[in-house]
């Protein structure tokens, strides 16, 4: 093997290894992995050890980056569920339309204002690239900052959609620059051609994959493995086919293919998701490190105060403005809108496309200089330097500050919902977690047994590995920000100790324990621990099924068709009004079954007047109860 090839192999292996270490450090310190990846790239690049330079990958870097982006975008789109999108439809639609337009024109204006000598074409090229937030930077942040589902859904959807629009917009603007100009009609045509091509090819590929996964014999013994490989190949084919027709149409194709396939009922979905996640981790690590290694500090320093102005304008003026304008009148609280305003880091699409454009612009500049068009060549060369420097400066600033401080910003604004900790990942703990998560609780299971951990994670639960009787384990699982803790293991001694720790060390609002032996219930309650006896609960359920079968059957449907929820009254529309006035205003005939006030719980009559802070129990169909909860406690 040649020495150069051997060195390249070792370098690629080292980059991937560093990427894996970055992910481990990210999980350990609860900081987005992209911060470690960028730091590693700078350390390996010309500004550090000099192991990675522009000539390291020769001409293969554009292809490597392109295929990597295809995998990353597909994986993010595959996890975008339409039911999750419906949680904030109006706000999300405005974010990816009105918000994207504000980001485009606002950023272009800031660039033109900061660098008056640059052309509007280059200003809009930079602005189009910086529209993208992207799943590659948003998803790692959401993994360590467990905000409410509606906030996560809006940010992740914005990232996926804007990745596509930013890439296509940038290519269209770039072609305008290279060809020397284009009319608005031609500009629109170029955009529609790429977006339309991507949508058509992405839909076709998703349909073919769906048919193959559902109706083709994939060899039963190796079906999960074949399904994973088939989907990976499909994503790459969609990207390459669309990109072959029109440059950068591939990004739209893989995004559409991922969204369509992810929302269809396909077999081996969990296997595909896990495999795609692992592959994405590797390519994300490689691309971020490789691109960060190409960064030259001299490009950043040339920007001077103009570069700082653009960063401040993008992060502290344009981003907050577009978020607050597009989410007005929606379900988001002021604190959630503020958090979304300060979490808009730019990622892999701007970095990769800016690098590739700079290379092409410099090549075009060399051709023009050789042909005697010195002025035009100098303009393109200066534009390439400005493009790379500005884009990377914004990426560095937003990733480091917004990504690194995201959790602290969320805690300061109090947008992280209080956790529910379930100690014990057995059948009881997982079933309870399913029901709690279904109504929107932020649940963490604490489990020490490896098999139980694997089972819980395969079912989609968040699991913290450790012994629930250990104070440090409970703290690292989030007990300091926990309002409910349930000790649900099969060991009564462990449950009692866990419950006592929760009450004495963390002052958790609600602590409950499972008593497997009915004889232990009295001892638990003597120590101030609310206890549920497994034997007594089972006997009561059987008794209800015998004596009250209609009620028992309906209770069995709770969380599916029917629901019972307790909520605090905070709505001004309800305070000071009797139940007979409020009842007809609740959706779908939802009933107020119980009212708890000052430790007293009663079944309210028609003339019972509600007060601020009352805790009411709502009973009705599942969807109507959830809507009624929002009516009674806006913003919950």
Phi, psi and omega per residue, in radians:
X1 nan 2.366 -3.138
X2 -1.148 2.655 -3.092
X3 -1.102 -0.708 -3.137
X4 -1.091 -0.764 3.135
X5 -1.140 -0.687 3.132
X6 -1.116 -0.735 3.118
X7 -1.096 -0.746 3.122
X8 -1.072 -0.706 3.129
X9 -1.094 -0.811 3.125
X10 -1.087 -0.642 -3.105
X11 -1.183 -0.767 3.116
X12 -1.090 -0.765 3.125
X13 -1.091 -0.684 3.133
X14 -1.147 -0.718 3.136
X15 -1.083 -0.777 3.131
X16 -1.123 -0.727 3.111
X17 -1.085 -0.728 3.104
X18 -1.120 -0.653 3.114
X19 -1.087 -0.707 3.102
X20 -1.147 -0.748 3.101
X21 -1.070 -0.693 3.112
X22 -1.048 -0.687 3.126
X23 -1.160 -0.711 3.111
X24 -1.095 -0.776 3.111
X25 -1.106 -0.649 3.112
X26 -1.057 -0.813 3.125
X27 -1.140 -0.656 -3.073
X28 -1.209 -0.751 -3.057
X29 -1.773 0.026 3.124
X30 0.954 0.826 3.084
X31 -2.199 2.382 -3.123
X32 -0.904 2.383 -3.051
X33 -1.113 -0.450 -3.093
X34 -1.061 -0.474 3.106
X35 -1.129 -0.792 3.114
X36 -1.179 -0.625 -3.123
X37 -1.164 -0.768 3.118
X38 -1.131 -0.730 3.115
X39 -1.066 -0.721 3.130
X40 -1.140 -0.708 -3.141
X41 -1.100 -0.768 3.113
X42 -1.099 -0.685 3.141
X43 -1.139 -0.594 -3.123
X44 -1.484 -0.322 -3.044
X45 -1.441 -2.976 -3.085
X46 -1.047 -0.484 -3.140
X47 -1.410 -0.114 3.128
X48 -2.115 -1.959 -3.096
X49 -1.379 -0.278 3.114
X50 1.293 0.373 -3.122
X51 -1.400 -0.465 3.135
X52 -2.083 2.157 3.127
X53 -2.322 3.137 -3.136
X54 -1.108 -0.427 -3.112
X55 -1.595 -0.073 -3.069
X56 -1.040 -0.786 -3.073
X57 -1.779 0.161 3.132
X58 0.910 -2.281 -3.127
X59 -1.606 0.131 -3.057
X60 -1.472 -0.262 -3.041
X61 -1.032 -0.774 3.126
X62 -0.994 -0.729 3.135
X63 -1.187 -0.716 3.132
X64 -1.095 -0.812 -3.137
X65 -1.120 -0.737 -3.120
X66 -1.046 -0.868 -3.132
X67 -1.168 -0.616 3.109
X68 -1.142 -0.761 3.095
X69 -1.074 -0.662 3.116
X70 -1.034 -0.797 -3.134
X71 -1.158 -0.740 -3.094
X72 -1.127 -0.830 -3.116
X73 -1.166 -0.712 3.127
X74 -1.077 -0.759 -3.116
X75 -1.112 -0.734 3.109
X76 -1.141 -0.744 3.140
X77 -1.187 -0.577 -3.120
X78 -1.087 -0.522 -3.123
X79 -1.619 0.049 3.137
X80 -1.505 1.784 -3.103
X81 -1.573 2.398 -3.112
X82 -1.142 -0.560 3.095
X83 -1.166 -0.543 3.062
X84 -1.253 -0.660 3.102
X85 -1.071 -0.613 -3.110
X86 -1.214 -0.200 3.110
X87 -1.152 -0.543 3.129
X88 -2.437 0.999 -3.009
X89 -1.093 -0.819 -3.063
X90 -1.123 -0.851 -3.111
X91 -1.106 -0.735 -3.106
X92 -1.152 -0.737 3.113
X93 -1.063 -0.738 3.132
X94 -1.206 -0.625 3.130
X95 -1.059 -0.725 -3.043
X96 -1.570 -0.020 3.082
X97 -2.054 -1.322 3.129
X98 -1.076 -0.764 -3.130
X99 -1.083 -0.739 3.128
X100 -1.124 -0.684 3.118
X101 -1.133 -0.733 3.102
X102 -1.079 -0.750 3.122
X103 -1.098 -0.731 -3.116
X104 -1.116 -0.981 -3.063
X105 -1.256 -0.632 3.132
X106 -1.143 -0.753 -3.138
X107 -1.211 -0.736 3.114
X108 -1.056 -0.727 3.111
X109 -1.116 -0.703 3.129
X110 -1.129 -0.712 3.120
X111 -1.123 -0.782 -3.133
X112 -1.126 -0.663 3.131
X113 -1.197 -0.689 -3.108
X114 -1.320 -0.613 -3.110
X115 -2.204 1.392 -3.022
X116 -1.071 -0.428 -3.089
X117 -1.344 -0.284 -3.129
X118 -1.357 2.749 -3.131
X119 -1.453 2.813 3.099
X120 -1.129 -0.532 3.125
X121 -1.062 -0.811 3.131
X122 -1.208 -0.596 3.095
X123 -1.083 -0.745 3.125
X124 -1.278 -0.496 3.061
X125 -1.117 -0.800 3.093
X126 -1.138 -0.740 3.126
X127 -1.083 -0.703 -3.139
X128 -1.149 -0.684 3.115
X129 -1.168 -0.661 -3.065
X130 -1.462 0.104 2.951
X131 -1.175 -0.591 -2.999
X132 -1.302 2.222 2.904
X133 -1.654 -1.029 2.946
X134 1.612 2.484 3.115
X135 -1.131 -0.408 -3.109
X136 -1.183 -0.386 3.105
X137 -1.923 -0.523 -3.129
X138 -1.303 -0.786 -3.074
X139 -1.049 -0.810 3.093
X140 -1.049 -0.570 3.105
X141 -1.217 -0.753 3.139
X142 -1.138 -0.449 3.120
X143 -1.209 -0.487 -3.122
X144 -1.908 -0.087 3.078
X145 -2.176 1.592 -3.045
X146 -1.358 1.276 3.136
X147 -1.328 3.059 3.138
X148 -1.095 2.678 -3.058
X149 -0.999 -0.681 -3.086
X150 -1.143 -0.591 3.103
X151 -1.245 -0.805 3.128
X152 -1.063 -0.776 -3.123
X153 -1.061 -0.773 -3.121
X154 -1.131 -0.802 -3.103
X155 -1.169 -0.740 -3.108
X156 -1.222 -0.701 3.107
X157 -1.133 -0.754 3.090
X158 -1.003 -0.770 -3.109
X159 -1.094 -0.778 -3.100
X160 -1.172 -0.844 -3.102
X161 -1.156 -0.762 -3.098
X162 -1.216 -0.467 3.015
X163 -1.002 -0.757 -3.112
X164 -1.212 -0.912 -3.079
X165 -1.115 -0.665 -3.136
X166 -1.129 -0.767 -3.128
X167 -1.092 -0.773 -3.120
X168 -1.202 -0.781 3.101
X169 -0.991 -0.780 -3.090
X170 -1.110 -0.710 3.133
X171 -1.124 -0.736 -3.141
X172 -1.096 -0.808 3.119
X173 -1.101 -0.690 -3.138
X174 -1.082 -0.722 3.132
X175 -1.149 -0.618 3.081
X176 -1.070 -0.749 -3.136
X177 -1.129 -0.811 -3.057
X178 -1.200 -0.704 -3.106
X179 -1.442 -0.177 3.062
X180 1.597 0.230 3.042
X181 2.347 2.743 -3.127
X182 -2.810 2.625 3.109
X183 -1.352 2.816 3.093
X184 -0.986 -0.647 3.139
X185 -1.121 -0.753 3.113
X186 -1.152 -0.663 3.106
X187 -1.037 -0.830 -3.140
X188 -1.120 -0.670 3.135
X189 -1.090 -0.785 3.118
X190 -1.033 -0.730 -3.123
X191 -1.152 -0.835 -3.094
X192 -1.129 -0.677 3.130
X193 -1.014 -0.802 -3.099
X194 -1.239 -0.787 3.134
X195 -1.134 -0.788 -3.135
X196 -1.106 -0.758 3.117
X197 -1.063 -0.785 3.127
X198 -1.077 -0.743 -3.129
X199 -1.126 -0.739 -3.125
X200 -1.158 -0.880 -3.102
X201 -1.173 -0.693 3.114
X202 -1.084 -0.718 3.121
X203 -1.155 -0.734 3.124
X204 -1.086 -0.819 -3.136
X205 -1.087 -0.742 3.116
X206 -1.076 -0.699 3.114
X207 -1.122 -0.734 3.119
X208 -1.121 -0.774 3.124
X209 -1.092 -0.733 3.134
X210 -1.058 -0.804 -3.141
X211 -1.087 -0.763 -3.116
X212 -1.133 -0.718 -3.119
X213 -1.223 -0.602 -3.062
X214 -1.512 -0.652 -2.909
X215 -2.127 -0.103 3.137
X216 -1.768 2.387 3.112
X217 -1.253 1.947 -3.098
X218 -1.672 0.402 -3.084
X219 1.202 1.752 -3.019
X220 -0.858 -0.667 -3.090
X221 -1.177 -0.581 -3.099
X222 -2.065 0.368 -3.051
X223 -1.007 -0.833 3.141
X224 -1.040 -0.735 3.139
X225 -1.147 -0.766 3.134
X226 -1.126 -0.635 3.109
X227 -1.101 -0.758 3.134
X228 -1.074 -0.816 -3.109
X229 -1.176 -0.633 3.138
X230 -1.103 -0.767 -3.138
X231 -1.180 -0.704 3.101
X232 -1.067 -0.798 3.123
X233 -1.104 -0.685 3.134
X234 -1.079 -0.715 3.125
X235 -1.093 -0.771 -3.132
X236 -1.181 -0.676 3.117
X237 -1.130 -0.750 3.123
X238 -1.031 -0.777 -3.137
X239 -1.108 -0.864 -3.064
X240 -1.161 -0.721 -3.105
X241 -1.126 -0.814 -3.133
X242 -1.177 -0.678 -3.131
X243 -1.187 -0.497 3.096
X244 -1.174 -0.622 -3.134
X245 -1.311 -0.905 3.111
X246 -2.453 2.333 3.133
X247 -0.989 2.305 3.106
X248 1.253 0.089 2.987
X249 -1.255 -0.310 -3.125
X250 -1.099 -0.604 3.126
X251 -1.100 -0.763 3.103
X252 -1.121 -0.668 -3.103
X253 -1.112 -0.814 -3.108
X254 -1.237 -0.565 3.096
X255 -1.131 -0.808 3.140
X256 -1.149 -0.776 3.129
X257 -1.041 -0.736 3.140
X258 -1.140 -0.775 -3.132
X259 -1.118 -0.807 -3.110
X260 -1.117 -0.878 -3.092
X261 -1.150 -0.676 -3.116
X262 -1.152 -0.388 -3.124
X263 -1.764 0.131 3.038
X264 -1.738 2.737 3.136
X265 -1.473 1.634 -3.092
X266 -1.969 2.612 3.074
X267 -1.296 2.771 3.075
X268 1.082 0.500 -3.073
X269 -1.079 -0.722 -3.137
X270 -1.128 -0.732 3.123
X271 -1.082 -0.742 -3.134
X272 -1.128 -0.749 -3.114
X273 -1.097 -0.801 -3.130
X274 -1.107 -0.768 -3.117
X275 -1.128 -0.802 -3.141
X276 -1.106 -0.632 3.121
X277 -1.106 -0.738 3.135
X278 -1.164 -0.776 3.121
X279 -1.083 -0.740 3.132
X280 -1.073 -0.706 3.118
X281 -1.015 -0.758 -3.107
X282 -1.181 -0.843 -3.092
X283 -1.234 -0.601 3.093
X284 -1.092 -0.759 3.114
X285 -1.060 -0.803 -3.089
X286 -1.118 -0.837 -3.052
X287 -1.183 -0.772 -3.118
X288 -1.110 -0.746 3.132
X289 -1.162 -0.749 -3.108
X290 -1.127 -0.760 -3.120
X291 -1.257 -0.685 3.099
X292 -1.106 -0.533 3.133
X293 -1.209 -0.364 3.132
X294 -1.454 -0.111 -3.094
X295 -1.246 2.332 3.080
X296 -2.017 2.222 -3.097
X297 -1.083 -0.489 -3.123
X298 -1.134 -0.550 3.079
X299 -1.135 -0.618 3.132
X300 -1.300 -0.718 -3.094
X301 -1.158 -0.536 3.128
X302 -1.110 -0.441 -3.109
X303 -1.207 -0.567 3.127
X304 1.040 -2.498 -3.108
X305 -1.183 -0.447 3.103
X306 -1.057 -0.727 3.113
X307 -1.122 -0.731 3.104
X308 -1.086 -0.703 3.123
X309 -1.051 -0.775 -3.134
X310 -1.107 -0.757 3.135
X311 -1.057 -0.837 -3.141
X312 -1.082 -0.745 -3.133
X313 -1.102 -0.786 -3.121
X314 -1.146 -0.837 -3.007
X315 -1.442 -0.634 -2.980
X316 -1.923 -0.159 3.133
X317 -2.091 -1.042 -3.039
X318 -1.176 -0.837 -3.118
X319 -1.056 -0.910 3.100
X320 -1.039 -0.675 -3.114
X321 -1.088 -0.817 -3.088
X322 -1.207 -0.620 3.125
X323 -1.166 -0.848 -3.097
X324 -1.173 -0.583 3.117
X325 -1.250 -0.685 -3.061
X326 -1.470 -0.283 -3.131
X327 -1.859 0.153 -3.128
X328 -1.118 2.375 3.110
X329 1.339 0.113 3.138
X330 -1.701 -2.997 -3.048
X331 -1.338 -0.196 -3.051
X332 -1.208 2.425 3.025
X333 -1.350 2.915 3.112
X334 -1.045 -0.729 -3.119
X335 -1.110 -0.694 3.124
X336 -1.169 -0.679 3.099
X337 -1.162 -0.642 3.086
X338 -1.142 -0.717 3.114
X339 -1.092 -0.799 3.120
X340 -1.088 -0.537 3.127
X341 -1.171 -0.614 -3.068
X342 -1.725 0.117 3.080
X343 -2.185 1.473 3.088
X344 -2.472 0.899 -3.105
X345 -1.165 2.574 3.089
X346 -1.652 2.667 -3.006
X347 -2.411 -2.239 -2.857
X348 -1.252 -0.635 -3.127
X349 -1.115 -0.919 3.096
X350 -1.027 -0.733 -3.098
X351 -1.124 -0.850 -3.066
X352 -1.226 -0.831 -3.093
X353 -1.171 -0.682 3.106
X354 -1.070 -0.727 3.126
X355 -1.102 -0.791 -3.123
X356 -1.165 -0.706 3.112
X357 -1.103 -0.706 -3.122
X358 -1.079 -0.743 3.120
X359 -1.071 -0.785 -3.122
X360 -1.187 -0.676 3.127
X361 -1.131 -0.715 3.127
X362 -1.174 -0.622 3.066
X363 -1.140 -0.736 3.098
X364 -1.128 -0.665 3.114
X365 -1.101 -0.703 3.113
X366 -1.099 -0.688 3.136
X367 -1.139 -0.758 -3.133
X368 -1.158 -0.668 3.117
X369 -1.113 -0.695 3.123
X370 -1.159 -0.518 3.141
X371 -1.503 0.002 3.092
X372 1.632 -0.019 3.125
X373 -1.548 1.259 -3.002
X374 -1.164 -0.737 -3.079
X375 -1.099 -0.817 3.128
X376 -1.133 -0.658 3.117
X377 -1.111 -0.745 3.137
X378 -1.132 -0.638 3.130
X379 -1.124 -0.765 -3.137
X380 -1.177 -0.687 -3.133
X381 -1.152 -0.751 3.097
X382 -1.136 -0.666 3.112
X383 -1.118 -0.687 3.119
X384 -1.104 -0.742 3.121
X385 -1.131 -0.770 3.116
X386 -1.098 -0.724 -3.129
X387 -1.032 -0.951 -3.095
X388 -1.124 -0.811 -3.097
X389 -1.078 -0.826 -3.097
X390 -1.163 -0.824 -3.107
X391 -1.082 -0.809 -3.122
X392 -1.212 -0.579 3.104
X393 -1.132 -0.755 3.102
X394 -1.129 -0.725 3.122
X395 -1.067 -0.866 -3.124
X396 -1.037 -0.827 -3.082
X397 -1.141 -0.808 -3.082
X398 -1.259 -0.661 3.134
X399 -1.193 -0.831 -3.079
X400 -1.176 -0.860 -3.053
X401 -1.411 -0.850 -3.103
X402 -1.302 -0.736 3.108
X403 -1.185 -0.793 -3.102
X404 -1.208 -0.547 -3.089
X405 -1.754 0.055 -3.036
X406 -0.985 -0.779 -3.112
X407 -1.152 -0.707 -3.132
X408 -1.189 -0.649 3.073
X409 -1.107 -0.752 3.141
X410 -1.109 -0.713 3.126
X411 -1.198 -0.678 3.129
X412 -1.128 -0.718 -3.134
X413 -1.453 -0.111 3.119
X414 1.017 0.876 3.115
X415 -1.868 0.011 3.045
X416 -1.502 2.022 -3.110
X417 -1.122 2.566 3.113
X418 -1.005 2.441 -3.095
X419 -1.463 2.724 2.913
X420 -2.012 2.097 -3.136
X421 -1.803 2.200 3.054
X422 -1.960 1.946 3.131
X423 -1.541 2.002 -3.091
X424 2.056 1.956 -3.089
X425 -1.771 0.447 3.074
X426 -1.335 -2.912 -3.082
X427 -1.074 -0.727 -3.133
X428 -1.133 -0.832 -3.121
X429 -1.092 -0.732 -3.113
X430 -1.215 -0.690 3.120
X431 -1.117 -0.749 3.091
X432 -1.090 -0.753 3.131
X433 -1.072 -0.691 3.099
X434 -1.004 -0.802 -3.089
X435 -1.206 -0.691 -3.140
X436 -1.177 -0.750 -3.137
X437 -1.161 -0.572 -3.132
X438 -1.091 -0.513 3.126
X439 -1.710 0.231 2.972
X440 1.704 0.141 3.129
X441 -1.309 2.669 3.125
X442 -1.683 1.622 -2.941
X443 -1.766 2.378 3.028
X444 -2.181 2.199 3.080
X445 -1.637 2.320 3.060
X446 -1.856 2.116 -3.080
X447 -2.585 2.502 -3.118
X448 -1.836 -0.435 -3.103
X449 -1.322 2.247 -3.036
X450 -1.122 -0.709 -3.138
X451 -1.139 -0.732 3.129
X452 -1.157 -0.641 3.099
X453 -1.080 -0.806 -3.126
X454 -1.107 -0.730 3.138
X455 -1.100 -0.808 -3.124
X456 -1.102 -0.713 -3.140
X457 -1.191 -0.650 3.104
X458 -1.117 -0.475 3.101
X459 -1.488 0.032 3.055
X460 1.628 0.186 -3.119
X461 -1.503 2.674 2.985
X462 -1.456 2.156 -3.042
X463 -2.151 2.314 3.026
X464 -1.896 2.149 -3.065
X465 -1.461 2.231 3.107
X466 2.766 3.021 -3.140
X467 -1.549 2.096 -3.093
X468 -1.153 -0.186 3.093
X469 -1.546 0.032 -3.132
X470 -1.728 2.180 -3.112
X471 -1.023 -0.736 -3.119
X472 -1.132 -0.639 3.123
X473 -1.142 -0.783 3.120
X474 -1.096 -0.696 -3.140
X475 -1.130 -0.785 -3.127
X476 -1.195 -0.390 3.080
X477 -1.406 -0.153 3.078
X478 1.879 0.411 -3.107
X479 -1.118 -0.438 3.112
X480 -1.187 -0.369 3.140
X481 -2.143 0.824 -3.031
X482 -2.138 2.374 3.100
X483 -1.886 -0.321 3.102
X484 -2.388 2.301 3.002
X485 -2.252 2.276 3.125
X486 -2.111 2.116 3.060
X487 -1.604 1.865 -2.975
X488 -2.175 0.519 3.117
X489 -1.379 3.069 3.090
X490 -1.545 0.108 -3.105
X491 -1.986 1.965 -3.098
X492 -1.106 -0.668 3.134
X493 -1.089 -0.746 3.121
X494 -1.141 -0.699 3.134
X495 -1.109 -0.737 -3.128
X496 -1.141 -0.778 -3.129
X497 -1.132 -0.737 3.114
X498 -1.066 -0.777 -3.125
X499 -1.126 -0.712 3.123
X500 -1.138 -0.714 3.096
X501 -1.080 -0.747 -3.121
X502 -1.067 -0.695 -3.109
X503 -1.320 -0.747 -3.014
X504 -1.465 -0.607 -3.045
X505 -1.646 -0.549 -2.987
X506 -2.097 -0.124 3.094
X507 0.893 0.859 -3.128
X508 -1.310 2.415 -3.035
X509 -1.010 -0.865 -3.100
X510 -2.200 2.097 3.108
X511 -2.159 2.218 -3.141
X512 -2.292 2.647 3.139
X513 -2.342 2.574 3.053
X514 -1.605 2.265 3.067
X515 -1.870 1.952 -3.130
X516 -1.339 -0.540 3.090
X517 -1.806 2.049 -3.109
X518 -0.984 -0.466 -3.120
X519 -1.194 -0.273 -3.112
X520 -1.575 -0.150 -3.049
X521 -1.045 -0.814 -3.096
X522 -1.106 -0.704 3.138
X523 -1.130 -0.683 3.105
X524 -1.086 -0.852 -3.048
X525 -1.218 -0.484 3.064
X526 -1.112 -0.444 3.132
X527 -1.627 0.167 3.067
X528 1.423 0.366 -3.120
X529 -1.824 2.146 3.065
X530 -1.184 2.221 -2.944
X531 -2.204 2.421 3.022
X532 -2.031 2.096 3.114
X533 -1.485 2.190 3.135
X534 -1.045 -0.725 -3.109
X535 -1.173 -0.787 -3.122
X536 -1.165 -0.725 3.138
X537 -1.092 -0.700 3.103
X538 -1.144 -0.768 3.137
X539 -1.093 -0.718 3.118
X540 -1.120 -0.704 3.117
X541 -1.099 -0.729 3.107
X542 -1.153 -0.721 3.120
X543 -1.078 -0.738 3.095
X544 -1.078 -0.704 3.138
X545 -1.127 -0.526 3.138
X546 -1.436 -0.877 -3.009
X547 -1.568 -0.520 -3.079
X548 -2.309 1.096 -3.015
X549 -1.060 -0.655 -3.131
X550 -1.124 -0.805 3.119
X551 -1.111 -0.737 -3.125
X552 -1.095 -0.726 3.125
X553 -1.128 -0.731 3.142
X554 -1.156 -0.725 3.115
X555 -1.082 -0.561 3.108
X556 -1.163 -0.335 3.136
X557 -1.594 -0.023 -3.121
X558 -1.033 2.296 -3.101
X559 1.632 -0.230 3.087
X560 -1.963 -1.424 3.112
X561 -1.626 -0.666 3.130
X562 -1.926 2.897 -3.131
X563 -2.740 2.656 3.007
X564 -2.315 2.157 -3.111
X565 -2.374 2.592 3.060
X566 -1.936 2.357 -3.055
X567 -2.520 2.595 3.093
X568 -1.460 2.400 3.115
X569 -1.407 2.050 3.078
X570 -2.243 -0.043 -3.102
X571 -1.373 2.232 3.102
X572 -1.113 -0.430 -3.112
X573 -1.210 -0.334 -3.072
X574 -1.780 -0.453 -3.022
X575 -1.172 2.330 3.094
X576 1.414 0.155 -3.129
X577 -2.020 2.530 3.140
X578 -1.303 2.796 -3.092
X579 -1.055 -0.630 -3.078
X580 -1.197 -0.319 3.039
X581 -1.524 -0.713 -3.083
X582 -1.282 -0.678 -3.050
X583 -0.877 -0.894 -3.121
X584 -1.101 -0.318 -3.131
X585 -1.493 -0.239 3.114
X586 -1.305 2.475 -3.058
X587 -1.167 2.499 2.970
X588 1.089 0.391 3.121
X589 1.276 0.427 3.082
X590 -1.054 2.407 -3.096
X591 -1.811 2.538 2.964
X592 -1.590 1.801 -3.012
X593 -1.492 -0.665 -3.093
X594 -2.441 2.665 3.012
X595 -2.315 2.216 3.096
X596 -1.905 2.232 -3.141
X597 -2.550 2.172 3.099
X598 0.942 0.734 3.085
X599 1.432 -0.060 -3.131
X600 -1.866 2.273 3.133
X601 -2.030 2.324 -3.116
X602 -2.518 2.814 2.959
X603 -1.525 1.996 -3.022
X604 -1.283 2.490 3.000
X605 -1.541 3.131 -3.023
X606 -1.103 -0.477 -3.074
X607 -1.679 0.072 -3.131
X608 -1.166 2.222 -3.083
X609 -1.663 2.242 -3.117
X610 -1.411 2.565 3.110
X611 -2.203 2.756 3.079
X612 -1.036 2.290 3.126
X613 1.640 -0.156 3.044
X614 -1.051 2.518 3.028
X615 -1.839 2.024 -3.068
X616 -1.925 2.549 3.091
X617 -1.778 2.114 -3.106
X618 -1.790 2.437 -3.137
X619 -2.340 2.365 -3.125
X620 2.914 -2.819 3.098
X621 -1.240 2.730 -3.008
X622 -0.996 -0.935 -3.074
X623 -1.162 -0.662 -3.131
X624 -1.170 -0.664 3.117
X625 -1.118 -0.728 3.128
X626 -1.100 -0.682 3.119
X627 -1.186 -0.661 3.124
X628 -1.158 -0.594 3.098
X629 -1.073 -0.711 3.104
X630 -1.150 -0.623 3.123
X631 -1.157 -0.717 -3.091
X632 -1.370 -0.561 -3.078
X633 -2.357 1.342 -3.083
X634 -0.952 2.363 3.090
X635 1.541 -0.062 -3.119
X636 -1.248 nan nan
